[in-house]
Amino acid sequence: MKNRFSDAELTAYLDGELDSAAHADVEQALSSDSELREQLAMLAFPTDKVKDSFNAVLHTAPRIAPLPSSAPTKGILRPLALAAALALCAILGAWSFSSDRSRPTTDWRVAVAEYQVLYVTETLISADPGPDGGVELLGRMSQVLGHDLLDARNSDDLDFRRAQILGFNGQPLIQVAYLADETVPVALCITRVGEADQAVETELLQGLAASHWVSDGFGYILIGGTDVERIDRIARDFRARL
């Protein structure tokens, strides 16, 4: 069945701008529609970074000689279009090569970091978890993921703001968003992975403190801010409880 949600509606969902009824409608559809999850993941892709990378290699594109003002236009549009297409391929190829060497696109944690780096305080300050503190929302997401996420609401260091369903490589990826110190956006993301259990490892991703681990077939990453010690400590608490 053709997806009934427009890109504009899904973008509003990602930005937390839908009303509660529309938000719930999208979430219900996401739970059973893999194509919709993939569409949502594409809309969540950090296009600003693509633009920056595009501009960084623009000077390497083939130069096209300017068309003389007196030259006839008939029959010349197609060769020029071909030259422009080749230039675009060269630019995108250079961007893809330079990016893939350091950050494989198959690493879901990299995708999370590239998304999280776009968050600012204002992204979450107006998000309202509702009177139940997100219990109902996380309950539905637990069903989508097949894993109990209710304890993800509780942290002495983080203020729960919202949760949403994203996607990566056709798999649902749950993002639970918080504010630390009322200003610092932090996210806990969970998805299914085909990996053995791994202990908490903490590092910087996209300049953000990030702790990631694997437990019982699920991959986790807690990311946000620059306080590496705090993120590591909170991550170890989540690992023990989730």
DRENDO-1510 file (C-alpha; in Angstrom, 1 decimal, always signed):
<recs>
REC; n; res; u; v; w
REC; 1; MET; +0.0; +0.0; +0.0 .
REC; 2; LYS; +1.3; +3.4; -0.9 .
REC; 3; ASN; +2.6; +5.5; +2.0 .
REC; 4; ARG; +0.0; +8.1; +3.0 .
REC; 5; PHE; +2.5; +10.4; +4.7 .
REC; 6; SER; +4.2; +13.2; +2.9 .
REC; 7; ASP; +7.9; +14.2; +3.4 .
REC; 8; ALA; +6.6; +17.4; +5.0 .
REC; 9; GLU; +4.6; +15.4; +7.6 .
REC; 10; LEU; +7.5; +13.1; +8.3 .
REC; 11; THR; +9.9; +16.0; +8.7 .
REC; 12; ALA; +7.4; +17.6; +11.2 .
REC; 13; TYR; +7.4; +14.3; +13.0 .
REC; 14; LEU; +11.2; +14.2; +13.3 .
REC; 15; ASP; +11.2; +17.8; +14.5 .
REC; 16; GLY; +8.5; +17.1; +17.1 .
REC; 17; GLU; +6.1; +19.5; +15.5 .
REC; 18; LEU; +3.1; +17.2; +15.0 .
REC; 19; ASP; +0.1; +17.2; +17.4 .
REC; 20; SER; -0.3; +14.2; +19.6 .
REC; 21; ALA; -2.8; +12.5; +17.4 .
REC; 22; ALA; -0.8; +12.8; +14.2 .
REC; 23; HIS; +2.4; +11.8; +16.0 .
REC; 24; ALA; +0.7; +8.6; +17.2 .
REC; 25; ASP; -0.6; +7.9; +13.7 .
REC; 26; VAL; +2.9; +8.1; +12.3 .
REC; 27; GLU; +4.3; +5.8; +15.0 .
REC; 28; GLN; +1.6; +3.2; +14.5 .
REC; 29; ALA; +2.4; +3.1; +10.8 .
REC; 30; LEU; +6.1; +2.9; +11.4 .
REC; 31; SER; +5.7; -0.2; +13.5 .
REC; 32; SER; +4.5; -2.2; +10.5 .
REC; 33; ASP; +5.8; -0.4; +7.4 .
REC; 34; SER; +9.5; -1.0; +6.7 .
REC; 35; GLU; +9.3; +1.3; +3.6 .
REC; 36; LEU; +8.1; +4.1; +5.8 .
REC; 37; ARG; +10.9; +3.6; +8.2 .
REC; 38; GLU; +13.4; +3.8; +5.4 .
REC; 39; GLN; +11.8; +7.0; +4.1 .
REC; 40; LEU; +12.1; +8.5; +7.6 .
REC; 41; ALA; +15.7; +7.5; +7.9 .
REC; 42; MET; +16.5; +9.2; +4.6 .
REC; 43; LEU; +14.8; +12.4; +5.7 .
REC; 44; ALA; +16.9; +12.3; +8.9 .
REC; 45; PHE; +20.1; +12.2; +6.9 .
REC; 46; PRO; +22.3; +15.3; +7.8 .
REC; 47; THR; +22.2; +17.0; +4.4 .
REC; 48; ASP; +24.1; +20.1; +5.7 .
REC; 49; LYS; +27.2; +17.9; +6.0 .
REC; 50; VAL; +26.8; +16.7; +2.4 .
REC; 51; LYS; +26.7; +20.3; +1.3 .
REC; 52; ASP; +29.8; +21.2; +3.3 .
REC; 53; SER; +31.7; +18.2; +1.8 .
REC; 54; PHE; +30.4; +19.2; -1.7 .
REC; 55; ASN; +31.7; +22.7; -1.4 .
REC; 56; ALA; +35.1; +21.5; +0.0 .
REC; 57; VAL; +35.8; +19.6; -3.3 .
REC; 58; LEU; +34.1; +21.9; -5.7 .
REC; 59; HIS; +37.5; +23.2; -6.9 .
REC; 60; THR; +38.4; +19.7; -8.2 .
REC; 61; ALA; +35.5; +19.6; -10.7 .
REC; 62; PRO; +36.3; +19.8; -14.4 .
REC; 63; ARG; +36.2; +23.3; -15.7 .
REC; 64; ILE; +33.8; +24.0; -18.6 .
REC; 65; ALA; +34.7; +26.8; -21.0 .
REC; 66; PRO; +32.2; +29.6; -21.2 .
REC; 67; LEU; +29.9; +29.6; -24.2 .
REC; 68; PRO; +30.7; +32.4; -26.7 .
REC; 69; SER; +27.8; +34.9; -26.7 .
REC; 70; SER; +27.5; +34.6; -30.5 .
REC; 71; ALA; +27.4; +30.8; -30.5 .
REC; 72; PRO; +24.2; +29.1; -31.7 .
REC; 73; THR; +22.3; +27.3; -29.1 .
REC; 74; LYS; +20.8; +24.6; -31.2 .
REC; 75; GLY; +22.3; +21.2; -30.5 .
REC; 76; ILE; +24.6; +22.5; -27.7 .
REC; 77; LEU; +22.4; +21.9; -24.7 .
REC; 78; ARG; +22.9; +18.2; -24.6 .
REC; 79; PRO; +26.7; +18.2; -24.6 .
REC; 80; LEU; +26.7; +20.9; -21.9 .
REC; 81; ALA; +24.4; +18.9; -19.8 .
REC; 82; LEU; +26.6; +15.9; -20.2 .
REC; 83; ALA; +29.7; +17.9; -19.1 .
REC; 84; ALA; +27.8; +19.3; -16.1 .
REC; 85; ALA; +26.7; +15.7; -15.1 .
REC; 86; LEU; +30.3; +14.5; -15.4 .
REC; 87; ALA; +31.5; +17.4; -13.2 .
REC; 88; LEU; +28.8; +16.5; -10.6 .
REC; 89; CYS; +29.9; +12.9; -10.6 .
REC; 90; ALA; +33.5; +13.9; -10.1 .
REC; 91; ILE; +32.5; +16.1; -7.1 .
REC; 92; LEU; +30.3; +13.5; -5.5 .
REC; 93; GLY; +32.8; +10.8; -6.1 .
REC; 94; ALA; +35.5; +12.8; -4.4 .
REC; 95; TRP; +33.2; +13.4; -1.5 .
REC; 96; SER; +32.2; +9.8; -1.2 .
REC; 97; PHE; +35.8; +8.6; -1.3 .
REC; 98; SER; +37.1; +11.1; +1.2 .
REC; 99; SER; +34.2; +10.4; +3.6 .
REC; 100; ASP; +34.3; +6.6; +3.3 .
REC; 101; ARG; +38.0; +6.3; +4.1 .
REC; 102; SER; +37.5; +7.5; +7.7 .
REC; 103; ARG; +33.8; +6.8; +8.5 .
REC; 104; PRO; +32.1; +3.7; +7.0 .
REC; 105; THR; +28.5; +4.4; +6.2 .
REC; 106; THR; +27.6; +0.9; +7.5 .
REC; 107; ASP; +28.3; +1.9; +11.1 .
REC; 108; TRP; +24.9; +3.0; +12.5 .
REC; 109; ARG; +26.7; +4.7; +15.4 .
REC; 110; VAL; +28.3; +7.2; +13.0 .
REC; 111; ALA; +24.9; +7.9; +11.5 .
REC; 112; VAL; +23.6; +8.6; +15.0 .
REC; 113; ALA; +26.5; +10.9; +15.7 .
REC; 114; GLU; +26.0; +12.9; +12.5 .
REC; 115; TYR; +22.3; +13.4; +13.4 .
REC; 116; GLN; +22.9; +14.3; +17.0 .
REC; 117; VAL; +25.5; +17.0; +16.2 .
REC; 118; LEU; +22.7; +19.0; +14.7 .
REC; 119; TYR; +20.8; +19.2; +18.0 .
REC; 120; VAL; +20.7; +22.3; +20.0 .
REC; 121; THR; +18.9; +23.2; +23.3 .
REC; 122; GLU; +15.9; +24.6; +21.3 .
REC; 123; THR; +15.4; +21.3; +19.6 .
REC; 124; LEU; +14.2; +19.8; +22.9 .
REC; 125; ILE; +13.4; +22.6; +25.3 .
REC; 126; SER; +9.7; +22.7; +24.2 .
REC; 127; ALA; +9.3; +19.0; +23.9 .
REC; 128; ASP; +6.6; +17.8; +26.4 .
REC; 129; PRO; +6.7; +14.2; +27.5 .
REC; 130; GLY; +3.1; +14.5; +28.7 .
REC; 131; PRO; +1.5; +13.7; +32.1 .
REC; 132; ASP; +2.6; +10.0; +32.0 .
REC; 133; GLY; +6.3; +11.0; +31.5 .
REC; 134; GLY; +6.5; +9.1; +28.2 .
REC; 135; VAL; +5.4; +5.7; +29.6 .
REC; 136; GLU; +2.8; +5.1; +26.9 .
REC; 137; LEU; +5.2; +6.3; +24.1 .
REC; 138; LEU; +8.1; +4.2; +25.3 .
REC; 139; GLY; +5.7; +1.3; +25.7 .
REC; 140; ARG; +4.8; +1.4; +22.0 .
REC; 141; MET; +8.4; +1.7; +21.0 .
REC; 142; SER; +9.3; -1.2; +23.1 .
REC; 143; GLN; +6.8; -3.3; +21.1 .
REC; 144; VAL; +8.3; -2.0; +17.8 .
REC; 145; LEU; +11.8; -2.9; +18.9 .
REC; 146; GLY; +11.0; -6.1; +20.8 .
REC; 147; HIS; +12.8; -4.8; +23.9 .
REC; 148; ASP; +11.6; -3.1; +27.1 .
REC; 149; LEU; +12.6; +0.5; +27.1 .
REC; 150; LEU; +10.6; +1.9; +30.0 .
REC; 151; ASP; +13.7; +2.3; +32.2 .
REC; 152; ALA; +15.2; +4.6; +29.6 .
REC; 153; ARG; +13.0; +7.4; +31.1 .
REC; 154; ASN; +14.8; +7.4; +34.4 .
REC; 155; SER; +18.2; +9.0; +35.0 .
REC; 156; ASP; +19.4; +11.2; +37.8 .
REC; 157; ASP; +21.5; +13.2; +35.4 .
REC; 158; LEU; +19.1; +13.5; +32.4 .
REC; 159; ASP; +15.7; +15.0; +31.9 .
REC; 160; PHE; +13.6; +12.9; +29.5 .
REC; 161; ARG; +12.1; +15.0; +26.7 .
REC; 162; ARG; +10.8; +12.7; +24.0 .
REC; 163; ALA; +11.4; +9.5; +22.0 .
REC; 164; GLN; +11.0; +8.7; +18.3 .
REC; 165; ILE; +11.4; +5.9; +15.8 .
REC; 166; LEU; +14.1; +6.3; +13.2 .
REC; 167; GLY; +15.6; +3.6; +11.0 .
REC; 168; PHE; +18.9; +2.3; +9.7 .
REC; 169; ASN; +19.4; -0.3; +7.0 .
REC; 170; GLY; +15.8; -1.4; +7.2 .
REC; 171; GLN; +15.8; -1.8; +11.0 .
REC; 172; PRO; +14.0; +0.4; +13.5 .
REC; 173; LEU; +16.3; +2.6; +15.5 .
REC; 174; ILE; +14.8; +4.1; +18.7 .
REC; 175; GLN; +16.0; +7.5; +19.8 .
REC; 176; VAL; +15.3; +8.6; +23.4 .
REC; 177; ALA; +16.2; +12.3; +23.8 .
REC; 178; TYR; +17.1; +14.2; +27.0 .
REC; 179; LEU; +18.5; +17.5; +28.2 .
REC; 180; ALA; +21.4; +17.5; +30.6 .
REC; 181; ASP; +21.8; +20.6; +32.8 .
REC; 182; GLU; +18.6; +21.9; +31.1 .
REC; 183; THR; +20.7; +22.9; +28.0 .
REC; 184; VAL; +22.8; +19.9; +26.6 .
REC; 185; PRO; +21.0; +17.6; +24.2 .
REC; 186; VAL; +21.7; +13.9; +24.8 .
REC; 187; ALA; +20.3; +10.9; +23.1 .
REC; 188; LEU; +20.2; +7.2; +23.8 .
REC; 189; CYS; +19.7; +5.2; +20.6 .
REC; 190; ILE; +19.0; +1.4; +20.4 .
REC; 191; THR; +18.8; -0.9; +17.5 .
REC; 192; ARG; +19.1; -4.7; +16.8 .
REC; 193; VAL; +22.6; -5.7; +15.7 .
REC; 194; GLY; +24.2; -9.1; +14.8 .
REC; 195; GLU; +27.1; -8.8; +17.2 .
REC; 196; ALA; +28.3; -10.4; +20.4 .
REC; 197; ASP; +28.0; -8.6; +23.7 .
REC; 198; GLN; +30.5; -5.8; +24.0 .
REC; 199; ALA; +31.5; -3.7; +27.1 .
REC; 200; VAL; +30.9; +0.0; +27.2 .
REC; 201; GLU; +33.4; +1.9; +25.1 .
REC; 202; THR; +33.6; +5.7; +25.3 .
REC; 203; GLU; +35.1; +8.0; +22.7 .
REC; 204; LEU; +34.4; +11.2; +20.8 .
REC; 205; LEU; +32.2; +11.0; +17.7 .
REC; 206; GLN; +31.6; +14.2; +15.7 .
REC; 207; GLY; +33.1; +16.1; +18.7 .
REC; 208; LEU; +30.5; +14.6; +21.1 .
REC; 209; ALA; +31.0; +12.4; +24.0 .
REC; 210; ALA; +29.7; +8.9; +23.1 .
REC; 211; SER; +29.5; +5.6; +24.9 .
REC; 212; HIS; +28.4; +2.5; +23.0 .
REC; 213; TRP; +27.9; -1.1; +23.8 .
REC; 214; VAL; +26.1; -4.3; +22.8 .
REC; 215; SER; +23.9; -6.5; +25.0 .
REC; 216; ASP; +21.6; -9.4; +24.2 .
REC; 217; GLY; +21.6; -8.6; +20.4 .
REC; 218; PHE; +20.9; -4.9; +20.8 .
REC; 219; GLY; +23.3; -2.1; +20.1 .
REC; 220; TYR; +23.2; +1.0; +22.2 .
REC; 221; ILE; +24.8; +4.5; +22.0 .
REC; 222; LEU; +24.5; +7.3; +24.5 .
REC; 223; ILE; +25.8; +10.6; +23.0 .
REC; 224; GLY; +25.8; +14.3; +23.7 .
REC; 225; GLY; +27.8; +17.1; +25.1 .
REC; 226; THR; +31.5; +17.0; +25.7 .
REC; 227; ASP; +31.6; +15.6; +29.3 .
REC; 228; VAL; +33.1; +12.2; +28.5 .
REC; 229; GLU; +33.2; +11.0; +32.1 .
REC; 230; ARG; +29.6; +11.8; +32.7 .
REC; 231; ILE; +28.4; +10.1; +29.5 .
REC; 232; ASP; +30.5; +7.0; +30.4 .
REC; 233; ARG; +29.0; +6.9; +33.9 .
REC; 234; ILE; +25.4; +7.2; +32.7 .
REC; 235; ALA; +26.0; +4.7; +29.9 .
REC; 236; ARG; +27.2; +2.1; +32.5 .
REC; 237; ASP; +24.1; +2.7; +34.6 .
REC; 238; PHE; +21.8; +2.3; +31.5 .
REC; 239; ARG; +23.7; -0.9; +30.5 .
REC; 240; ALA; +23.0; -2.4; +33.9 .
REC; 241; ARG; +19.3; -1.6; +33.8 .
REC; 242; LEU; +18.1; -2.0; +30.2 .
</recs>
